[in-house]
């Protein structure tokens, strides 16, 4: 919904929040259901109202628990039965500078301030540890905004007795905890409050009248920022950025003005702005965003423009370049299918409002930021949080290379008559084995991101995955696929729990970038092998339909399982007796992880 | 700004905030007359009214307003 995308009109959202919610809830889309516990150090009612709206817009329908006013610490440390039964999927701790009651005084020694700092900090750390151990779920914690007045003036930030200095140090301690603990995320209100303007943000009347730690008008922006962390944790990030060229990546029209006539580089202010935007786009690549081009241009002109010596981006930075005279909505849909991603994982950036409108209207779920004026491009993309990083795995960094290798594979496939011959030519090797700690993060991430090749759509938080990893009740397998074009990384995960002599498959997922490579057969072979090794004779699979996982409706059938039941919703249960099982994979050389490296 | 315009615009704001097209406010309207008008919604209402008329109420004004009439009086004095 346009009204809820940055740059939005907060005051409009405040006024229309009820009807916006009604519209969202009646749009017929299916949403993830999540439970969020909010522990507040100040009033949280409106924070939850707008968080709810933005999450609905991100495809998440949340149920909320809110602590009584100011009871965040008590609720965390001494959870009520209500809270335990609520069983949150995520805990959010809404504390602000207003909750730090002890401030250094000007007569304090360095040691006394250090002690004060430690005592404030340990209160928080104690609380986080307790929450982790009680709920095994991700935690989001605010950092602290800077105070709106400075007792010592400018010195307040550099002197150990200054409150600004004190809060900055406390923030650093929070960040250290965050670095050391998976599933712990900082909601950066220090940035959001500064961006909003700390003077308006901290208007004391809102605290004194209503016990809100910021002004009402700032809450939509605040909640939007928070919603981006939550949707990222639950796998709703965007994956690809499709860019127009003329007047988007450079000033002018390369077909008319010629390569020498376009504005990019260091010559003018406008050229510098486009250069800055290109540099930003290029850096998105380094956090794993896939870049593509979607431009109405002759292909040669597009390539010539991208090869401009003053540009930051080069043709090889893009996985797919669609420079033609087709309609852009069609190009975007084709881009999605070539990348094997859903159209709702694409962000389309184009300076032309008419093109944006067509794509927005024709392409399901695509995000289309407003691109009015090159000076606003970076902020409009950045602040929408499309690519909010919560987990940062090695695979994210390599993702562009992997998609590029995929494009090369597709080109090679065309030159083979027989598909089997093509698969053998890829010289594939796989590592398939029980989980190892170094991959737990990637495995968890995959369970939250995979929508299409996913039979049960079961999601795991990092802490839940840790519990699966520690237990001997499970057969767990990750699969990593390497071929002559490159390493695809961990692309498949199977988790089954042992039920006497039956293995119940809780999860079977695979990344769509390795579809039709017989990787699923290699995984099945290994599942069977592991079952046999521990005396299990039968495997039971489940398929639960969603809007996105039709491709695996018959997965177990193609594996040779027998369908034993189907209900009116299309949920099916399948069984395979493995006594006479013959290995099905003949094209991938499979190893175990002791042989890795 | 004349009183009639003020009430017409106030009415629109009330309908938006409480998402109820049947609301009609007059000088004597108070929180007791509108079902959803509680202390939490009051904050939203104040924000929306201030935005509509481009005025900022002081803390003193917000805490002493007894009914919609008093709100309209302050707006009449301050709105340009």
Interface residues (C-beta under 8 A of the other chain):
Chain A: X11 X14 X15 X16 X17 X18 X19 X22 X45 X46 X205 X208 X209 X210 X212 X216 X217
Chain B: X13 X16 X17 X18 X19 X40 X43 X44 X46 X47 X48 X51 X59 X62 X63
